[in-house]
Every structure is written in structure tokens, then in C-alpha cells.
């Protein structure tokens, strides 16, 4: 198949191109090639690609930055999705788009399903939810994948930040009152390949299996990196003074993904260990 990956230079986009490029004809476009906030630009790159499938991995992902640049984040995460969906609608191109656990408010204490009500508590979540709404209004041939706590070797992420700070300071303070599911971009890209090659539509939650706090995540990173002399202290989110409020619990249920595709994701600990081995 001919596949167009928007945002192909990003952390997820890079792994999508690698994973899909071995089997399919993949072309990538990024910020220097088009403006996702421009409907005409989106229409042009989609038409020129001749794609059977468009994957939108372009996003404004600076969660705290979204609080001070709400217009900017909505132009990418909401209006950009509308523009891409419109460009794909008339030719009937399948559109795969990514959303986030942050569309939920975190008050639930069991994993969120695809049918649970959304109630974002920060600008980033609101912008991603608006993008979801545009996608569902405009397209009848889409796959919406909600995921969480992404990390990969081709972009800034929690794993890299923990290792860098541990090496520099020997001491870490990490929040222990946010719970989610760390997800490796390599693993998510493999799941996307299943959706590209199968006859699926609708909303799916896709993360690595299992849950942890950011503190527990950091402990595993240090363990797998064999950084035994680093002191790590659990703290509460309120002490950080971050611009954006995060949901306290944002675990996504991936049962629909397993039931429909007959596949399961790796446990987050195994995915992390594999990742650490690849980057060492």
C-alpha cells in the first residue's frame, strides 16, 4: 500500500516509517513540507501522495506549553485534524489518527474504555478531544488510536530525561500520584501496522500492558540502566508547579484492541527492557 505519514520526523513518526517502510511504500511529510493548520496545504500533500492510507502523527505535544499557547495547540491538534480529515474524505482514504489518555479527567479508578465520557482537565487534552470530534464528524473511514505516556529514541521523553538527570545530579524527585501505562513508540508502530493491513474502523485504546506511577517507571529505568547509586525520592504533583494539571489516573483499557485484532501488547516492563537494550 501507499502510505503517507504526517509528522514523520517526530518520535512516533520515525518509528512508523521504519516499521511500515519494510513492507509498504511510505512517504513522509513534516513541518517544512506543509502547514497542518492550512486546509489547502493538507489537501495538496494528500493529493500529491496518492496514498491509500494517511497516518497523522503530527501533534503539539508540549502539555505545559499548551496552557500558554492554547491557540497554537488547537491549530495543530484540532484544526489540523479537521484539515487532514477533509482532505481524506472525498477520495475515501483511510485516516489513522492518534489521541491521548489526557482526554479523561482521571477521577475513575478502573481503566478507561473507548465508550467512557471524556472530560479533559488541561488545554492539551481539550485540543486533542476537539480533534477527535472533528475526525468523527467528517470521516467515515478512520481509526482513532488513544495511547499514553509515549517514549522512543527519536524525541524528548521521560526515559531520556530520567537517565540524563540521573547521570548529571545523582538524585531524582519523581511524582508518585499519577498512574498510567508507559508505551514504547516501537510497540505502538507495530500495532499501527495491524490496523493498516486489516479492515478496522473506529476508536481503539492501544498502550503497553500494565500500570505504574511515574515514580515506579523511573525506578525501572534506573534498574535496567544499572544506575544503583542514584537517589530517587517520590513527591506529589502539586509540589512541581507545572503549568498544566495532569489526571491522577489515566489507564486505558485495551480490551477492544485485543478482542478485535486478537493481539495483545507487551507488558510495559518488557517493552522498556527491550528499548533500553536497543539504545545502550
C-alpha positions in Angstrom: 0.0 0.0 0.0 1.0 3.6 -0.4 1.1 5.3 3.0 1.5 9.0 3.8 2.9 9.7 7.3 2.4 13.3 8.5 4.8 14.3 11.2 7.3 11.6 10.1 10.3 13.2 11.7 8.7 13.0 15.2 9.3 10.4 17.9 6.3 8.2 16.8 6.5 9.2 13.1 10.1 8.0 12.8 9.2 4.5 14.1 6.1 4.4 11.9 8.2 5.0 8.8 10.7 2.3 9.8 8.1 -0.3 10.8 5.8 0.2 7.7 8.6 1.0 5.2 9.8 -2.5 5.1 6.5 -3.8 3.6 4.8 -0.8 2.1 5.5 2.3 0.0 5.8 5.0 2.7 6.2 8.7 2.1 6.6 11.3 4.9 5.8 14.9 5.2 6.7 17.3 8.1 6.5 20.9 9.2 8.9 22.1 6.5 6.7 20.5 3.8 3.3 21.7 4.7 1.3 23.7 7.4 -1.2 21.4 9.0 -3.2 24.4 10.0 -3.8 25.2 6.3 -6.6 23.3 4.7 -5.1 23.9 1.2 -1.7 22.6 2.3 -3.2 19.4 3.7 -5.3 18.9 0.6 -2.2 19.4 -1.6 0.1 16.9 0.3 -2.6 14.3 0.4 -3.4 14.6 -3.3 0.3 14.6 -4.3 0.9 11.5 -2.2 -1.6 9.2 -4.0 -1.9 7.5 -0.6 -4.2 4.6 0.2 -3.7 5.4 3.9 -2.9 8.6 5.7 -1.4 8.4 9.2 -1.5 11.7 11.2 1.4 11.6 13.7 1.7 15.4 13.7 0.8 17.0 17.1 1.5 19.8 19.5 2.7 17.7 22.5 4.1 20.2 24.9 1.5 19.7 27.6 2.6 22.7 29.7 3.2 24.8 26.7 -0.4 24.3 25.6 -1.6 26.3 28.6 0.2 29.4 27.5 -0.3 28.8 23.7 -3.8 27.5 23.5 -4.4 29.0 20.1 -1.3 27.3 18.8 -2.1 23.9 20.2 -5.7 24.0 18.9 -4.5 25.0 15.4 -2.5 21.8 15.2 -4.3 19.3 17.5 -7.9 20.3 16.5 -8.0 22.4 13.3 -5.1 20.3 11.8 -7.1 17.1 12.3 -10.1 18.7 10.6 -8.0 19.8 7.6 -6.5 16.3 7.2 -9.9 14.6 7.6 -11.4 16.9 4.9 -8.5 16.1 2.6 -9.1 12.4 3.0 -12.9 12.4 2.9 -13.7 12.9 -0.8 -11.1 10.3 -2.1 -12.2 7.9 0.6 -8.7 7.5 2.1 -8.4 5.6 5.4 -7.1 8.0 8.1 -5.3 6.9 11.2 -5.0 9.5 13.9 -3.6 9.5 17.5 -5.2 10.9 20.6 -4.3 10.7 24.3 -5.3 9.5 27.7 -5.5 13.1 28.7 -9.0 13.4 27.2 -10.1 11.9 30.5 -10.2 13.6 33.9 -8.5 10.9 35.9 -11.3 10.5 38.5 -12.0 6.9 37.6 -10.1 4.1 39.3 -10.6 1.4 36.7 -9.2 1.5 33.2 -11.0 3.9 30.8 -12.8 2.3 27.9 -13.4 3.8 24.5 -17.0 4.5 25.5 -16.3 6.4 28.7 -17.2 10.1 28.8 -14.3 12.4 28.0 -13.6 15.4 30.3 -10.1 16.8 29.8 -8.7 19.0 32.6 -6.0 20.8 30.6 -5.6 22.6 27.3 -3.7 19.8 25.6 -6.5 17.3 26.4 -9.2 19.8 25.2 -7.3 20.3 22.0 -7.0 16.6 21.4 -10.6 16.0 22.2 -11.7 18.7 19.7 -9.5 16.9 17.1 -11.3 13.7 17.9 -14.7 15.4 17.4 -13.7 16.8 14.1 -12.5 13.4 12.9 -15.7 11.6 13.9 -17.9 14.4 12.3 -16.0 14.5 9.0 -14.8 11.0 8.3 -16.5 7.6 8.0 -13.2 5.8 7.3 -11.0 6.4 10.3 -9.1 4.7 13.1 -8.7 6.8 16.2 -6.0 5.4 18.5 -5.7 6.7 22.0 -2.4 6.0 23.7 -0.4 7.2 26.7 3.0 8.0 28.2 4.9 7.6 24.9 8.7 7.3 24.8 11.1 6.5 21.9 14.6 7.1 20.9 13.8 9.8 18.3 12.4 12.6 20.6 12.5 14.0 24.1 10.7 11.8 26.5 10.6 10.7 30.1 13.1 7.8 29.8 15.7 10.0 28.3 15.1 12.8 30.8 15.4 10.4 33.8 18.7 9.0 32.5 20.1 12.4 31.7 19.2 13.9 35.1 20.4 10.8 37.0 23.8 11.0 35.3 24.2 14.7 36.0 22.9 15.0 39.5 22.7 11.5 41.1 19.3 12.5 42.6 15.8 12.5 41.3 12.4 13.6 42.5 9.5 12.0 40.7 5.8 12.2 41.2 4.0 9.1 42.6 0.4 10.3 42.4 -0.2 9.9 38.6 -0.9 6.4 37.3 -0.8 5.3 33.7 0.7 2.9 31.1 4.1 3.7 29.6 4.1 2.9 25.9 7.1 2.5 23.6 6.7 4.0 20.1 8.2 0.9 18.5 5.4 -1.2 20.1 2.8 1.3 19.1 4.1 1.4 15.5 3.8 -2.4 15.3 0.1 -2.1 16.4 -0.5 0.5 13.8 0.8 -1.9 11.1 -2.0 -4.3 12.2 -4.6 -1.5 11.6 -3.1 -0.5 8.3 -3.3 -4.1 7.0 -6.6 -5.0 8.4 -10.2 -4.0 7.9 -10.8 -2.0 11.1 -12.6 1.3 11.9 -13.4 3.3 15.0 -11.8 4.1 18.3 -9.2 1.9 20.0 -7.1 2.2 23.1 -3.5 1.0 22.5 -0.9 1.1 25.2 1.7 -1.4 26.6 0.1 -3.6 29.2 0.2 -3.0 33.0 0.2 0.2 35.0 2.6 2.2 37.2 3.3 5.7 38.6 5.9 7.9 37.1 8.0 7.1 40.2 7.7 3.4 39.6 8.5 4.0 35.9 11.7 5.9 36.9 12.7 3.1 39.3 12.6 0.6 36.4 14.5 2.8 34.1 17.3 3.1 36.7 17.2 -0.6 37.4 17.5 -1.6 33.7 20.3 1.1 33.3 22.0 -0.4 36.3 22.3 3.0 38.0 22.3 1.7 41.5 23.8 4.8 43.2 21.1 7.3 42.2 18.8 8.5 44.9 15.2 8.8 43.9 12.5 10.5 46.0 8.7 10.2 45.5 6.9 13.6 45.5 3.4 14.9 44.9 2.4 16.6 41.6 1.3 19.8 43.5 4.9 20.4 44.5 6.1 20.7 40.9 4.2 23.9 40.0 3.6 22.6 36.4 1.5 24.8 34.1 -0.9 22.0 33.2 -2.9 19.8 35.6 -2.5 16.1 34.9 -5.1 13.4 35.5 -4.2 11.3 38.6 -5.4 8.1 36.9 -5.3 7.7 33.1 -5.0 4.0 32.5 -6.7 2.9 29.2 -8.4 -0.4 28.7 -7.1 -2.1 25.6 -9.6 -5.0 25.7 -11.3 -3.8 22.5 -7.9 -3.9 20.7 -7.3 -7.4 21.9 -10.8 -8.7 21.1 -10.9 -7.2 17.6 -7.4 -7.9 16.4 -6.6 -11.0 18.5 -3.4 -9.4 19.5 -2.0 -8.1 22.8 0.7 -5.6 23.6 3.8 -6.3 25.6 3.8 -5.6 29.3 5.4 -2.1 29.8 8.3 -3.6 31.8 9.3 -5.9 28.9 8.9 -3.2 26.3 11.0 -0.9 28.4 13.7 -3.5 28.9 13.8 -4.2 25.1 14.0 -0.5 24.5 16.9 0.0 26.9 18.8 -2.8 25.3 18.3 -1.2 21.8 19.6 2.2 22.9 22.5 1.0 25.1 
